[in-house]
Amino acid sequence: MHIDLKDMLPKSQPQQTVKLAIDCETGEVLPAQSLLTMTEAEFTDLRRGTLTARNARRKGEDNAFRFMCAICKHPLFFSRRNEGTKNRWFVHDGKSENCPWHEGNRLTPD
């Protein structure tokens, strides 16, 4: 009999690392939780904008930001694991090791 230990672990809920983003077009502060309540069309439109800006930065347009982290001001893009509203989050585009919200940093419960 084969037992897969992964099946015995509790299922984790998606967690937002970056809690707040700044919309570089409007100046509005966007909480990560708001990504979960957007319609698919709204999310897709904003995600395309973040990926367009990301591609422009990769081509040398350093000031092409659509959203940035509210703490470190590093550019962000929107990501999702699959279609639907439960797996949407902000991602730092590149390294921002000094930011406590960077995906590579471990956060404490505090």
Phi, psi and omega in degrees: 000129180256129177244125177270116183298332179299328179289343182268346180282147177296144178285126181270152176270149177301138179240138177273127175272306176278118185273329183221138175236154176253127176283115185287346177272325185248342185081358181291143175268127185246113177289147180302324181301332181293337177298329184283342182256356178289151172291163178300321180295317179298312181298314181299318180297313180292322179298317177301320178297320179291323180285328174297315178296319179299315179297321178296319177298321179294338178266009174104359178274083187299334182264015180276088178244139170253317174224150176223156179295135181291340179267303188262352180065019177280146181296147179238157165229163180267142178225167175202152180280318178205173180292149184128178186258356187267348183234067179233138181201167174270147177228133172296136177268095183098189186276136174215063189298336181279352181272127178294344179265000180297141186301333181278349181269142176268130179264145175270164178300338179287000000 
